[in-house]
Amino acid sequence: MGISNFWFYTIMVVVILHVIVGFAYLLYKLSPKKKDKKKHE
């Protein structure tokens, strides 16, 4: 049972980290840049 518990927590940590990194990447890409003026303020 310990092995399945280990894999459960490992997968949960990977999923949570993936969501956090993806959200941070979206915020980085959507943040207004000085040189990039494609989107109006």
C-alpha positions as CSV (number, residue, x, y, z in Angstrom):
1,M,0.0,0.0,0.0
2,G,2.9,2.3,0.6
3,I,4.0,2.2,-3.0
4,S,0.5,3.2,-4.3
5,N,0.4,6.0,-1.7
6,F,3.8,7.2,-2.9
7,W,2.7,7.2,-6.5
8,F,-0.6,9.0,-5.6
9,Y,1.3,11.8,-3.9
10,T,4.0,12.0,-6.6
11,I,1.3,12.4,-9.3
12,M,-0.6,15.0,-7.3
13,V,2.6,17.0,-6.7
14,V,3.5,16.9,-10.4
15,V,-0.1,18.0,-11.4
16,I,-0.1,20.8,-8.9
17,L,3.4,22.0,-10.0
18,H,2.3,21.8,-13.7
19,V,-0.8,23.9,-13.0
20,I,1.2,26.5,-11.0
21,V,3.9,26.7,-13.7
22,G,1.3,27.0,-16.5
23,F,-0.5,29.7,-14.6
24,A,2.7,31.7,-14.0
25,Y,3.7,31.2,-17.7
26,L,0.3,32.6,-18.8
27,L,0.6,35.6,-16.5
28,Y,4.1,36.1,-18.0
29,K,2.9,35.9,-21.6
30,L,-0.2,38.1,-20.9
31,S,1.7,40.7,-18.9
32,P,2.1,44.0,-20.9
33,K,5.5,44.5,-22.5
34,K,7.0,47.9,-23.5
35,K,8.1,46.6,-26.9
36,D,5.1,44.5,-27.7
37,K,2.1,46.7,-28.5
38,K,-0.1,44.3,-30.3
39,K,-2.9,44.5,-27.6
40,H,-4.2,48.0,-26.7
41,E,-4.3,49.0,-23.1
